[in-house]
Amino acid sequence: MKLYSYWRSSCAWRVRICLQLKGIDYEYVAVNIAPGVAEQEQDRYRAENPMGQVPLLVTDDGVRLAQSVAILEYLEERYPIPGLLPEEPAQRAAVRELVQIVNSGIQPLQNIKILGEVKDAGGDPQAWGRTVIQRGLDAMEARAKQTAGQYLVGDELSLAELCLVPQLYNARRFELDLKAWSTLTRVEGLCAEREAFVAAHPDQQPDVAKS
Ligand SMILES: N[C@@H](CCC(=O)N[C@@H](CS)C(=O)NCC(=O)O)C(=O)O
């Protein structure tokens, strides 16, 4: 299995955690999405993923998938142990709600391409990023206060943490104050103790030093 990734991509990071948790071996294929390099824009890569983004997962039996949440759901169905979605329907939906707060409510708005477009339109990309991350993580904290046990939804690790941890890293990159998100940072602390999260961290990736 190959994962097309970039060390600091929060979306690829979600998938790396999942692969680690499920003990799936994979080959890391680095795609440098840094401004000015933008390998994801090249025809060769776009032929693989027409959205021109990471992550992209290609399995040995020819399954080709972009969109991190589609990849996570695929891995969950194909490799169900350990399970990352609760059995109980309302809890399962609560996990998906938290996933989507990050996946559709925060990350797309602070993606590198949008920040460039905000800049081109005369805006302040840093201020824009701070606003959208603050708004989304405020909502996530409020919801998590209602759903959390030991982890964000009940007492088990789920797909919600796979989205949370990279997004908090981005919040720090945008120099936000994380104090108000006490539930989120408490759970982040638990994740940081787990080997899968350590191995999936940007600093551990083979392309970390190159860009
Ligand atoms: N919804 C997509 C978003 C993917 C995405 O935005 N990837 C970023 C890195 S986290 C990227 O490739 N940015 C470069 C670009 O959009 O040109 C997913 O969840 O996979």
The ligand as an SDF file (V2000), in Angstrom:
LIG
                    3D

 20 19  0  0  0  0  0  0  0  0999 V2000
  -10.7830   17.1570    1.9710 N   0  0  0  0  0  0  0  0  0  0  0  0
   -9.4480   16.7420    1.6360 C   0  0  0  0  0  0  0  0  0  0  0  0
   -8.5280   17.9340    1.7700 C   0  0  0  0  0  0  0  0  0  0  0  0
   -7.1240   17.6180    1.3260 C   0  0  0  0  0  0  0  0  0  0  0  0
   -6.2170   18.8270    1.5120 C   0  0  0  0  0  0  0  0  0  0  0  0
   -6.6530   19.9760    1.6520 O   0  0  0  0  0  0  0  0  0  0  0  0
   -4.9220   18.5520    1.5010 N   0  0  0  0  0  0  0  0  0  0  0  0
   -3.9650   19.6050    1.6470 C   0  0  0  0  0  0  0  0  0  0  0  0
   -2.9290   19.2510    2.6930 C   0  0  0  0  0  0  0  0  0  0  0  0
   -3.6830   19.0260    4.2930 S   0  0  0  0  0  0  0  0  0  0  0  0
   -3.2850   19.8360    0.3210 C   0  0  0  0  0  0  0  0  0  0  0  0
   -2.9640   18.9080   -0.3900 O   0  0  0  0  0  0  0  0  0  0  0  0
   -3.0700   21.1230    0.0050 N   0  0  0  0  0  0  0  0  0  0  0  0
   -2.4350   21.5230   -1.2170 C   0  0  0  0  0  0  0  0  0  0  0  0
   -3.4030   22.0990   -2.2110 C   0  0  0  0  0  0  0  0  0  0  0  0
   -4.6250   22.1420   -1.9590 O   0  0  0  0  0  0  0  0  0  0  0  0
   -2.9250   22.5240   -3.2520 O   0  0  0  0  0  0  0  0  0  0  0  0
   -9.0340   15.5780    2.5190 C   0  0  0  0  0  0  0  0  0  0  0  0
   -9.6000   15.4320    3.6090 O   0  0  0  0  0  0  0  0  0  0  0  0
   -8.1780   14.7850    2.1130 O   0  0  0  0  0  0  0  0  0  0  0  0
  1  2  1  0
  2  3  1  0
  2 18  1  0
  3  4  1  0
  4  5  1  0
  5  6  2  0
  5  7  1  0
  7  8  1  0
  8  9  1  0
  8 11  1  0
  9 10  1  0
 11 12  2  0
 11 13  1  0
 13 14  1  0
 14 15  1  0
 15 16  2  0
 15 17  1  0
 18 19  2  0
 18 20  1  0
M  END
$$$$
